Amino acid sequence: MPFNNYARRLIAWLGGVTLEHVPGGENKQADALAKLASILAFPDQETHVPICRSWVIPPIFDDEDNGEREVNVVSVLEIETED
């Protein structure tokens, strides 16, 4: 079943959900997540994932002189495995 058809069936089942198409080139976070997923699906292939430096949620405090340093972390967790 094509992904689009599956998504439409799932949305109908959930109710009250709307979809908005965003071209892949305009959604860098989705592109990065798709590349990370491909790394998990094909671990033997080399993949380059560019990381952009931006906040998804703006910081609560805008104090840059707080003695802390910025750290970027990407966590990838396996949630299900098939036997």
Secondary structure, 3 states (H helix, E strand, C coil): CCHHHHHHHHHHHHCCCCCCCCCHHHCHHHHHHHHHHHHHHCCCCCCCCCCCCCCCCCCCCCCCCCCCCCCCCCCCCCCCCCC
